[in-house]
Amino acid sequence: MRETDAITAMPMRTDRIEWEERLLADEGLLRHIADKIKGPFHVIYPDQVVENIRAFQKVFANSEVKGRIYYGKKANKSACVVAACAEAGVGIDVASVDELTTAEAGGIRGPDLMVTGPHKSDELLTRAAKAGALIAVDSLGELARLSELSRRADSNAPARIVMRVLPPNSCSRFGMTAEELDAALPRAEAMLVRLEGFSFHLGGYEAAPRAELARALVERCLDAREAGHPADTISIGGGFSVNYVGAAAWNAFSRSVNAHWFQGGRIPRGESYPYHCPAPGPEMLKNILSHSNLGNILREKHIRLAIEPGRALLDRAGSTVFRVQGRKTRVAHGLPYDILTVDGTSFSLSEQWFDSEYLPDPVLWPERAGAETPTCVGGASCLESDMLSWRRIPLPRAAEVDDLLVYPNTAGYQMDSNESRFHGLPIPPKIVLRDKKDGRQFTWAREKDPHEPEICQHCSSTHPALHPS
Ligand SMILES: Cc1ncc(COP(=O)(O)O)c(C=O)c1O
C-alpha cells in the first residue's frame, strides 16, 4: 500500500472499445484537433450509435415482439446522433418545439416522432399533431386542449396519442392516475384523437418493474380496443442502463468510498448512477421481455412495445477532451496531491451538477509511465464548485500543462445538458469522427451548432449585421 492511498480514490478505469483505443493510440489526431479547436471539445463516433441501435433491434427481432425504438433526444443534442437514428431506421422522442424541428430537419419523419413532457405548449401540440407524431398525453386537461387545437386547425386526421400513466405508488408529477385514465377513455371517444395505447417512464434501472407495469397495461389496451380504439402500443420509456466499469472496480469503490478521497472532504451526497450494470441496454430489454411472460403476451395480443432509450443508445459513442491549463500541488491529511485546472468547465460533465460525481476515470494523454499521482480536476471558472472530478484520481503520472484529459463515455447526458457560455467561454464543439476507407484512421469534422450565432468574418464578433458584407 502506498502512503498516498489514504487520500486517493479507487481507480475507475473503463475497458476501451475498438474506436476509443484507436483514437487514444493515434499519435497525432487528438493533438491536431486540440490545436485547431483551442479549447475543450467532445468527440462523437456515430457508427457506435448505429451499432447500439442494431443491438436493440436484434432483441426485438429474436423475440418476435413488434418493437419501436425512439431515441430520447434530450440525452445529446448532436445532429450526427439524429442522422444515425435516421440511418438505422428508428424514431426520436422529443419534448420541445426545438427538438421536434431538429429531429425533422435531420431526416426523421413526423410519424416516427414520439412527443413526451408534461402539459406541452400549444405550439408543440399543434406541430406534433400536424406531423402525425405519437403524443404522450399527460393529463385530462392536455387531452381536451389537444382535441380543441386539432379541431381549430381543421385537421381531418385525428391526433395520434398514448396516455401517460402515473405508475402505482409513485409520487411522480408525470402521468394520469387510474381514476383519470378511467375518465379519459370515454372522453377520448368524443374527441379528435386516436388512442394508440399507454406509456410510462420509471426511475431506476430495473427490468422487473417495467415488465410488470407493461403487463398490467395490456388490460387497459384490451379495454380501450373494446371501446373502438386501436390501442396496440405500450411505451415503457427509457432507463436502459449502461455498464461504465467492471464489477470489481465498482464494488471496491462503493465499499471503500470516504471523504478522505475528495477535495475539501466533499463526498457526493446525491444518489450515484450505478456505474456497473451486469445486464445493460439490450440485455435489459431481453430481461424485460422474458419477465412475467411479457413477450409472449405482447405477441399474442398483437401489442407493440415502444422504448425510448437515451443514454443506452449513446453508450461508448463519445468522449470529452480538456487541455490541462495549470497544476498546483497541495497537501491533504499530510499527503501531497495535484489539483489541475483544465480549459473548460464542469458544465460539460453534467453529472457534477447533481451533487454526484462522474466516476469513469479520465485518460491522461499522452499515455506514458510515471509515478502515480492523486489528482483532482477543476474547471476554468471562478466557481469553487466547478470541479470536473472532486475525487483524487490515481493518474498514472503527474499531469503537465498542455496534456489532455479524455473523459470516456460522455455522450449520454454528460456533454451538453448543462453547458452554457459561463464567463463568455465558448460551448465546446462536437467533433464527429468517421472511419476512413482503410478502417484504421479517422476523418473528423466540427459539427455546426444550430444554436450558436454566426461569427462575423470581419471582427470575429457575433454581430455580423453591423458590418457591410
Ligand atoms: C419519458 C422519458 N423517456 C425516455 C427517457 C430517457 O431515459 P434514459 O436516457 O435513461 O434511457 C426519459 C428520461 O428521463 C423520460 O423521462
The ligand as a Gaussian input file, in Angstrom:
#p B3LYP/6-31G(d) Opt

LIG

0 1
 C      -40.380000       9.836000     -20.865000
 C      -38.917000       9.518000     -20.919000
 N      -38.475000       8.716000     -21.913000
 C      -37.157000       8.429000     -22.028000
 C      -36.218000       8.914000     -21.127000
 C      -34.755000       8.560000     -21.336000
 O      -34.165000       7.874000     -20.283000
 P      -32.721000       7.216000     -20.444000
 O      -31.831000       8.194000     -21.103000
 O      -32.306000       6.883000     -19.054000
 O      -32.904000       5.990000     -21.282000
 C      -36.638000       9.741000     -20.074000
 C      -35.661000      10.271000     -19.110000
 O      -35.927000      10.980000     -18.176000
 C      -38.030000      10.063000     -19.976000
 O      -38.484000      10.863000     -18.991000

